[in-house]
Amino acid sequence: MSKKDYIAIANVIKDTNKYIKKNVSKDYQQAQLNAIRTLSFNLSNVFATDNPNFDNARFFEYIESEKRYKDFTDK
């Protein structure tokens, strides 16, 4: 996989988190967000196996941030 693939997947996760926070009732929200976090963790392990330079911490920081990739690289 390439960097652009990792970014595309992170954006899908980011958008899903945003959708859940905006549209899912509070009663179900936490369970769904926990499921997305578990999926993200498992994917990050696959990515790290695929690419030893993959940075799990940066992946999760990006998913939780409000920034999109263009802004994220300008830190």
Accessible surface in RSA format (square Angstrom, percent):
REM  Atomic radii and reference values for relative SASA: ProtOr
REM  Chains: A
REM  Algorithm: Lee & Richards
REM  Probe-radius: 1.40
REM  Slices: 20
REM RES _ NUM      All-atoms   Total-Side   Main-Chain    Non-polar    All polar
REM                ABS   REL    ABS   REL    ABS   REL    ABS   REL    ABS   REL
RES MET A   1   109.69  56.8  53.52  35.4  56.16 133.7  48.63  41.3  61.05  80.9
RES SER A   2    48.47  41.0  41.07  54.8   7.40  17.1  47.50 101.2   0.97   1.4
RES LYS A   3   121.83  59.4 115.16  70.7   6.68  15.9  76.56  68.9  45.27  48.2
RES LYS A   4   155.31  75.8 148.05  90.8   7.26  17.3  92.40  83.2  62.91  67.0
RES ASP A   5    51.67  36.2  49.73  49.5   1.94   4.6   7.95  18.7  43.72  43.6
RES TYR A   6    16.06   7.5  15.64   8.9   0.42   1.1  15.78  11.9   0.28   0.3
RES ILE A   7    33.67  19.2  32.72  24.4   0.95   2.3  33.67  24.2   0.00   0.0
RES ALA A   8    55.37  50.9  48.30  74.5   7.07  16.1  54.01  76.1   1.36   3.6
RES ILE A   9    46.75  26.6  45.78  34.1   0.96   2.3  46.73  33.6   0.02   0.0
RES ALA A  10     2.42   2.2   2.42   3.7   0.00   0.0   2.42   3.4   0.00   0.0
RES ASN A  11    28.81  19.9  28.81  27.8   0.00   0.0   8.19  19.7  20.63  19.9
RES VAL A  12    98.05  64.5  95.67  86.6   2.38   5.7  97.68  84.9   0.37   1.0
RES ILE A  13     7.66   4.4   6.53   4.9   1.13   2.7   7.66   5.5   0.00   0.0
RES LYS A  14    12.83   6.3  11.72   7.2   1.11   2.6  11.81  10.6   1.01   1.1
RES ASP A  15    67.57  47.3  62.57  62.3   5.01  11.8  27.61  65.0  39.96  39.9
RES THR A  16    46.42  33.0  42.08  42.7   4.34  10.3  28.77  38.6  17.65  26.7
RES ASN A  17    11.02   7.6  11.02  10.7   0.00   0.0   5.57  13.4   5.45   5.3
RES LYS A  18   124.15  60.6 119.42  73.3   4.74  11.3  71.53  64.4  52.62  56.1
RES TYR A  19   132.99  62.1 128.51  73.1   4.48  11.7  90.53  68.0  42.46  52.3
RES ILE A  20     9.41   5.4   9.41   7.0   0.00   0.0   9.41   6.8   0.00   0.0
RES LYS A  21   105.99  51.7  88.98  54.6  17.01  40.5  53.23  47.9  52.76  56.2
RES LYS A  22   169.81  82.8 135.11  82.9  34.70  82.6  86.31  77.7  83.50  88.9
RES ASN A  23    81.40  56.1  45.45  43.9  35.95  86.6  15.07  36.3  66.34  64.1
RES VAL A  24    30.30  19.9  19.52  17.7  10.78  26.0  23.45  20.4   6.86  18.6
RES SER A  25    62.48  52.8  44.32  59.1  18.16  41.8  53.79 114.6   8.69  12.2
RES LYS A  26   161.35  78.7 143.96  88.3  17.39  41.4 106.63  96.0  54.71  58.3
RES ASP A  27   129.77  90.9  95.24  94.8  34.53  81.7  25.01  58.9 104.76 104.5
RES TYR A  28   144.25  67.3 143.79  81.8   0.46   1.2  95.76  72.0  48.49  59.8
RES GLN A  29    20.81  11.6  20.81  15.2   0.00   0.0   2.17   4.6  18.63  14.1
RES GLN A  30   102.91  57.5 102.16  74.7   0.74   1.8  55.41 118.0  47.49  36.0
RES ALA A  31    68.90  63.3  55.61  85.8  13.29  30.2  60.59  85.3   8.31  22.0
RES GLN A  32    75.73  42.3  73.10  53.4   2.63   6.3  26.71  56.9  49.02  37.2
RES LEU A  33    10.21   5.7  10.13   7.2   0.09   0.2  10.13   7.1   0.09   0.2
RES ASN A  34    71.67  49.4  69.78  67.4   1.89   4.6  24.06  57.9  47.61  46.0
RES ALA A  35    60.90  56.0  48.11  74.2  12.79  29.1  55.90  78.7   5.00  13.2
RES ILE A  36    27.82  15.8  27.82  20.7   0.00   0.0  27.82  20.0   0.00   0.0
RES ARG A  37    98.02  41.2  94.99  48.4   3.03   7.2  53.91  73.7  44.11  26.7
RES THR A  38    80.47  57.2  76.17  77.2   4.30  10.3  53.26  71.5  27.21  41.1
RES LEU A  39    88.11  49.1  85.33  61.0   2.78   7.0  87.62  61.5   0.49   1.3
RES SER A  40     2.31   2.0   2.31   3.1   0.00   0.0   1.44   3.1   0.87   1.2
RES PHE A  41   115.80  57.9 115.80  71.7   0.00   0.0 115.80  70.2   0.00   0.0
RES ASN A  42    76.18  52.5  73.70  71.2   2.49   6.0  23.55  56.7  52.63  50.9
RES LEU A  43    45.56  25.4  45.35  32.4   0.20   0.5  45.50  32.0   0.05   0.1
RES SER A  44     0.78   0.7   0.78   1.0   0.00   0.0   0.00   0.0   0.78   1.1
RES ASN A  45    62.89  43.4  59.73  57.7   3.16   7.6  25.29  60.9  37.61  36.3
RES VAL A  46    88.82  58.4  85.13  77.1   3.69   8.9  88.08  76.5   0.74   2.0
RES PHE A  47     2.65   1.3   2.65   1.6   0.00   0.0   2.65   1.6   0.00   0.0
RES ALA A  48    34.66  31.9  26.26  40.5   8.40  19.1  26.50  37.3   8.16  21.6
RES THR A  49   120.48  85.7  91.67  92.9  28.81  68.7  73.90  99.3  46.58  70.4
RES ASP A  50    71.93  50.4  40.30  40.1  31.63  74.8  17.28  40.7  54.65  54.5
RES ASN A  51    44.22  30.5  43.13  41.7   1.10   2.6   6.84  16.5  37.38  36.1
RES PRO A  52   123.80  90.2  91.35  83.3  32.46 118.0  97.87  80.8  25.93 161.2
RES ASN A  53   135.32  93.3 108.02 104.4  27.30  65.7  29.69  71.5 105.63 102.1
RES PHE A  54    30.59  15.3  11.48   7.1  19.11  49.7  16.40   9.9  14.19  40.6
RES ASP A  55    75.25  52.7  64.55  64.2  10.70  25.3  25.30  59.5  49.95  49.8
RES ASN A  56    55.39  38.2  51.76  50.0   3.63   8.7  18.70  45.0  36.69  35.5
RES ALA A  57    74.67  68.7  60.68  93.6  13.99  31.8  68.88  97.0   5.79  15.3
RES ARG A  58    93.88  39.4  92.08  46.9   1.80   4.3  34.55  47.2  59.33  36.0
RES PHE A  59    13.13   6.6   6.26   3.9   6.87  17.9  12.72   7.7   0.41   1.2
RES PHE A  60    54.40  27.2  54.40  33.7   0.00   0.0  54.40  33.0   0.00   0.0
RES GLU A  61    78.46  45.0  67.66  51.2  10.81  25.7  38.11  73.7  40.36  33.0
RES TYR A  62     8.69   4.1   8.69   4.9   0.00   0.0   8.69   6.5   0.00   0.0
RES ILE A  63     6.98   4.0   2.53   1.9   4.45  10.7   2.53   1.8   4.45  12.1
RES GLU A  64    88.53  50.8  63.56  48.1  24.96  59.4  44.07  85.2  44.46  36.3
RES SER A  65    30.63  25.9  16.43  21.9  14.19  32.7  26.52  56.5   4.10   5.7
RES GLU A  66   150.49  86.4 124.64  94.3  25.85  61.6  67.75 131.0  82.74  67.6
RES LYS A  67    95.40  46.5  91.86  56.4   3.54   8.4  58.71  52.8  36.69  39.1
RES ARG A  68    99.86  41.9  99.25  50.6   0.61   1.5  58.38  79.8  41.48  25.1
RES TYR A  69    61.84  28.9  60.47  34.4   1.37   3.6  54.12  40.7   7.72   9.5
RES LYS A  70   163.31  79.7 154.58  94.8   8.73  20.8 102.66  92.4  60.65  64.6
RES ASP A  71    73.77  51.7  68.21  67.9   5.56  13.1  14.17  33.3  59.61  59.4
RES PHE A  72     7.39   3.7   7.25   4.5   0.14   0.4   7.25   4.4   0.14   0.4
RES THR A  73    59.42  42.3  32.08  32.5  27.34  65.2  20.87  28.0  38.55  58.3
RES ASP A  74   107.16  75.1  75.73  75.4  31.43  74.3  33.69  79.3  73.47  73.3
RES LYS A  75   149.67  73.0  79.34  48.7  70.33 167.4  92.73  83.5  56.93  60.6
END  Absolute sums over single chains surface
CHAIN  1 A     5275.4       4528.1        747.2       3116.8       2158.5
END  Absolute sums over all chains
TOTAL          5275.4       4528.1        747.2       3116.8       2158.5
